[in-house]
Amino acid sequence: NLLILDDFGLQAFDNQSREILMDIIDDRYNKASTIVSSQIPVSVWYDIIGEGTIADAILDRIVNSSHRINLKEESLRKGILKSEN
């Protein structure tokens, strides 16, 4: 019952994607766990989702009931790439 949304927000949502995301988040709200990972700060998600009313509804369900873990160290991928060269 766990959904993982990885690399959330790498591109802006179109109307169809935004509505699908709203349906998924709404169906899971207070029923099942969802993990959202993103390199994009949460403060920018509103603009990426677009359409104010739907963005508000999605973010209200995701952000206000979340446990946030902010990672501040350098990416492990960078270290792997350096060691391969």
Buried (B, 14 or more C-beta within 10 A) or exposed (E): EEEEBEEBBEEEBEEEEBEEBBEBBEEBBEEEEBEBEBEEEBEEBBEBBBBEEBBEBBBEBBEEEEEEEEEEEEEEEEEEEEEEE
